[in-house]
Amino acid sequence: MRRLGDSVDRLRRGLGLVPLDSLDRLRLAWPEVVGEGPASRSTPVAVRNGVLRVEAVDAATAEALRWAERRTCRAVSGLLAQVAHDQGGRADRVDALNVTIRRPGRRASEPWGP
């Protein structure tokens, strides 16, 4: 019998999303990827079809993340490759960054959110 997590990951893959373990590792490593300042003001929300979606709390943080897009994509791709290697899975590559500004009073989106 397969684990529920395996089924969820298979479903996520079918939707173009990275496994939840990969997203969790990315969130833990986020301060090392973008730096403490931007990390404290942003949240990686999803990786789908090679696009990393991030929510920032303000325009300045969003712009700083956009300026560092190339470096961030390389770092995240490396992190996801390491997670895949550790778990014997397929490596995901991140080629683009989509940064949105979180509306005041809203929590960060869930990893499977729009």
URZIZI-V142369 format. One line per field, one symbol per residue. psi: psi as a letter, one per 40 degrees, with the letter a starting at -180 (. if undefined). burial: b if it has 9 or more other C-alpha atoms within 8 Angstrom, else e. A space follows every 50 residues. Layout:
psi: ???
burial: ???
//
This chain:
psi: hiidddddddddddeeiiidddddddddeddddeidcddeeihhdihhfe hhhihieidddddddddeddddddddddddddddddefahhiiheihhhi hhiheiiiiidei.
burial: eeeeeebebeebbeeebbbeebbebbbeebbebbbeebbebbbbbbbbeb bbbbbbbbeebbebbbeebbebbbbbbebbbbbbbeeeeebbbbbbbebb bbeeeeeebeeeee
//
